[in-house]
Each structure stands twice: as structure tokens, then as C-alpha cells.
Amino acid sequence: MKIQDTLSNLEQKLDTTNKIKIYLCGVTVYDESHIGHARTIIVFDVLRKFLESKGTEIELVQNFTDVDDKIINRANSENTTAEKISSRYIENYYRDFDKLNVKRATNYPKATEHIEDIIKFIEKLIEKQMAYPSKNGVYFSVSKFPEYGKLSKKKIDELQSGSRIGIDESKIDPLDFAVWKFSDVEPVWESPWGKGRPGWHIECSAMSVKYLGDNFDIHGGGRDLIFPHHENEIAQSEACTNSPFAKIWMHVGMVTIGGEKMSKSSGNTKSIKYVLENWGSNIIRLFCLSGHYSKVIDYSEEMLNENLTKWRQVETCYYELIHATSEKQEEVAENIKKISIEFDNALEDDFNTHLALSAFFQLVKETNRLAAEEKLGKSDSQIIKKEFERMLIILGLSIPEMTEDKKQEIDNLISDREKLRKEKQFEDADKIRDKLNEMNIELIDHKKRTIWMKKEKIKAEK
């Protein structure tokens, strides 16, 4: 498998024969998670599920930033504590991402639970003279790390000429960034240099090294984190450990809305809770995977509607497969194998979910064509269903399973309706159809029989 590495700007091979260790920058828990967060986390969820489907063991660590000025400001505005704010939004995070069918990470470390690790990390940097205490906190000395800017491709001299000198005269260099901030405002912790709290960047360095070691396989996050967050992580981590940090840096493109960056500060976000309530998890996942992970995608109701149309085709495919009863054979195995290879090749070549989805919908379209032409036999349907379900699992899409009792109830209603129609009791037959509609059951008429499908209820569907 090859992944485009932001650091080298080249495709790097991922050795899937060994355990893969991934660190994914999580959310700062001061507000509801939005569709931009969902995209990054869904991309890594599918990457993980694909690798696991191939037998690769994955260790995925995703942090929560639960100490930050934004959290403290929110707590002050609500006259509560930072801990209560972060706990509330961590709980909401789990609620949202469980509903999005995202497999939970191996570990969700919180910054507040790793203060001791962070302090030890800073002590090593000071020992190596890569960081220094000042009157406002402890700062990392950027000029002592000659490779600073290698991830973002920014040059130190250009950054210096563009920086505002005097913003903090306690820094030796305007580019130096805080690893520990002095403060009396809760939450604060004691440290060898004074009471305060950690800087944002140092949290991820300390936690990733603690759980995954000095050099792990993939460091991921949104493209907006490349500078300064990930740039600063590389600098302080490599300065501390004297070894390369992550082997591959994988960055996911932003979600825009009307061409503008979606952000909480500009107030144009769509919360996951809102999108879930209106569209459901399958439509959101299809939207988030619809373009190459590294590129920007633009959120719109039209785009979600397009994905809803595609999802209806997926549901039709599933129910055609489970209702297939004829003994006809079209010898589909070779074609299904070809589609399966296309799907896997797309994901192995820089994780191209757009092309993988094309292969998946090719399978759906071919199945629906065979069914419409009365050529979908039972043995063929079993071959297709196995591959269809494999792709569903990797993509994190789900069609709710029905109990045998529920299936029987629906079969009986349809049988009763057919009987009433033959007896020309159309009014009673229509009542049964109305009841089926209320259950979100749609009838699909074939030449010699009528089958049914249960459609997912989508609030936003017009």
C-alpha cells in the first residue's frame, strides 16, 4: 500500500505485514464536533477497516485536547468548570461517532491525564537546551532546530520577516512557541518552572511518543494542522528523541461550505448531530469519502441528496440479493472478482476512496441490472452478497438487519395484499400498502413476483 507523505511529498510504502501504529489528532472539546471533524475521522476509520480486512493489526491512538483557552473561555461564559465543559463534549463526541459507525480508537488519551509525561518531555528539551524558561512560560527554541519548516515547506527567514516582533518580549525569537504557559487561572498544575498548563503542540508529542514510541507509522489530521501544529510537533519530538518522528504524514482536506472554510469561529459549521438527524450516517459517510481524502470537498444539501439517491440504489441491491430465489446462472464470479480488485487497488494506491466507491457502485449497478432483467440467480446472489458485504464493512456503511419475525410479518402483509388484489378488493389492498409505507417498506414489482425493501428513513428527504 502506498500513501502520499506530506513531509517528503512522495508516495511512501506502508508495510502492512507488521502492526501499523497510527496517531490521529483529535478534537478540542469545547463545542459540538462538526462535519469537518467527521471527514478526517471517517477517512482514518475506513483506512483502519481496510487494513484490518487484510489481516493487519492496527493500533490507533486519537487524543482529546481537554485543556485549552477555548475550553476555559466557554467555561467562564457558562459559569462552570473547564472539566465539566470538556466532559460534556467528550461524551457528545462518542455519541456522534458511534452513530457514524466509527470504530473506537485503541486509546483516547486526554491531555489533562498526561501532565506528568508532558513535564518530563519539557524537562528533556530544557536539558538539551532546545527549550528555555522565561517570565511567561517555557518556550521551544525554533532557531536551534535547523529543519524547522520541513513539513509545511516554510522557510525560517520568511517566517521571521512575516512575524510580529514584540508580541511577547520574553521570547528569544518571535517564532519560538510555548510548551508550558504560566497561569493562575484554573485548570493549572505545578511544574518545576511555575504554575500553569501545557501548550497545545506539546500534548500530542508527549502522548504519541508515550503510546506509540519515538517512530511510528502514520501521523494524521486535517490539512489545517500542518502549520503550526504538526510543524511544531516534529520540531519538539525530534529534538527530544533524536530520531525521526512519524514515517508518513497523512493529511485530510477541509470541508468548505459555499466555498468558505468551515470553522466554529466564523459560525458556518454543520454539527454532526444536525447532519445525522437530517441525513443519517450512511449519507454522511458517502459524502465524506466522495473525493480524494487530500482534497477539499464542499458541503451542500445538493451533494447530500445525490448521495441519498446512490444509497437508495445500494438498498435496492441488498434486498434484491436477499430475495433472489431463481436457479438461473450468469457466471458472475469473474466480473465480481474484477470489481473487487479495482476496489482494493484504488485504496492501495494512495487511499483513493473516490475510485473505491466507483467500484462499489459498479457492483451495485450490475446487481440491480441482473435483477431487473430477471437474471439474478440464488447462487450468483450469494457470490455477489459476500463481496457486497465486505465492501460495506470497509466503507463503514450499514443496512439495518431485520429479525426473521419482522421479515415474516412483511411477507404475510404482501401475500395478503396480492390476494386482495386478485379478489379485486382494492380498497383493503391499498390499506395494506399504506401500512407498508408507514413501515418504510417499498415494493419492487418483477414479472412473476413482488419483492420488498425497507428504506432508511431520512428526515431531509423531500
Summary of the structure (lengths in Angstrom):
residues: 462
radius of gyration: 26.6
end to end distance: 41.2
largest distance: 91.7
contacts: 1464
relative contact order: 0.11
helix: 50%
strand: 17%
